Amino acid sequence: MDYTDRPYAGETDVPAITQFLLDTYTLTQWLHNWEPRRWQGQVYHRDDADFADGQARMREQVRIWETDGGQIAGVVILEYAGGVYLQIHPHHRALEPAMLDWAQATLAQ
């Protein structure tokens, strides 16, 4: 399967990532990925001076991998310096090396 990756596009991606997290929980029945409230807290309860500034930084700190059909297959999220989290759909684990490569190249301290 072919995948494309792209940066977080801002608030328009919040519902899609939230649904992705819910869908993966439904499949696995355990919190292999973040619980959706943690993701929403990352978006809406940041320590940034203002929301727009925080969203601009998140575009550099969150990357989304999608299938050819536009479904989210994985998301990399920087929660804090040195804390990178890979959120992955269990059927698309082959993406993990590419996700790690991006995180190391882009977010390494």
N, C-alpha and C positions, 0 to 999 in steps of 0.2 A: 504494500500500500504506500502511496505517496502522501507526504504531509507538507504543509507549508507552515512557516512560523512568522509571527508578526508581533509588534509591540502592543501592549495594552492601549486601547483607544480611548480610555476615559470612562465616564459613568455609563456609557452605552454598553460596555462589556460586563458591568456588575451583575445584571440578571443572568446572563449566559454562563458566567463562571459560577454563580450561585447554583444554577440548575445542574451544571456539570458536577459539582460537589455532591448535590443531592442524588443525582443519578448513580454516581460511583458508590455512594453509601448503600443505595438500594441493591446494587449488584453484589457488594462484598459483605454487607450486614455488619461492618465494623468501620471504624474511622481510619481507614488507610490514608485518606487525604484529610485536609482540614474540615472541621465542622463549619457549615456555612456562616455562622455568626462570627467566627474568627476572621473569615475573609471580609465580611461586611465591616467589622471593626477596623480592619486594616485600611479600608477605604474611607470610612466616615468618622473614625475616632483617632485620627493621627495627631501627632504633636506638632505638625507643621503650623506655621503662622496663619495661613489661610487655606481654605479648601482648594482653590485653583492652583496655588503653589504646590500643594501636596500631590494633586493629580498630575501636574507636569513632571514631578520627580518619579511618580509611579510609572510613567511611560518608559522611563529608563530602567526600572527595577522589576517590571513584570513582563513576561513573554508568554505568548499563547501559541500552541501547536494545534493545527486543525487538520482534519481529514479532507480528502478531495470534495466531500459533500458539505464541508463547512461546519462539521461537528467538532467541538473541542475534544482533543485527545490528551492534552497535557498542558499544564501551566507551571511556570517557574515564578516564584514570588520571593523577593528579598524582604524579610520581616525586620531585620536589624543588621548592622554591620557584621558580616561573618555568618549570618543565619539565613541560608537559602533553603527554600522548601520546594520540592518537586511534587506537584499534584499530578497524578497520572491515572488514566483510565486503565483498568486491569487488562483490557484486550489490546492495549497499545504500548506495552512495556518495552518494546523494541526502540521506542523513542528516548529512553533514559540516557543513553550515551550522548545523543545530540543535545539534550537538555542540559546535561552536565557540562558539555563542551561550551555551550553558550554561557552558562553561569560562571564557569572558570575564566573565560575570556573577557566577560563583561563586568562581573561583580566581585571578582577576587580582590581581597585586601592585601 
